[in-house]
């Protein structure tokens, strides 16, 4: 059983407002589980999309706006967005502080179906 030392995993810049690092992934021996730490800076807006698997997004610090179906909610630490397979959702950080999230899904690669 591998022990994954998180302090050795660097954050990678995905875009100008988005950084992430995989804490558990196929790279570390997982066959059907991914856990990512994601940091989203103010000014970022994703696209409405779905996934064919469950997706859990835990807010660790900061705050994020989440659009689930047509409902907009501001979510803070201590809350988790659970998007069952096929549930349209979108993350938006139009607030004034960065947000740090833990994103978990039961797959080595996450298939994303964009709706916009």
Secondary structure as UniProt FT lines:
FT   HELIX           6..8
FT   STRAND          12..15
FT   TURN            16..17
FT   STRAND          18..24
FT   HELIX           26..28
FT   STRAND          34..40
FT   TURN            42..43
FT   STRAND          44..45
FT   STRAND          49..50
FT   STRAND          55..61
FT   STRAND          63..68
FT   TURN            69..70
FT   STRAND          71..76
FT   TURN            77..78
FT   STRAND          80..83
FT   TURN            85..86
FT   STRAND          89..93
FT   STRAND          99..105
FT   STRAND          113..114
//
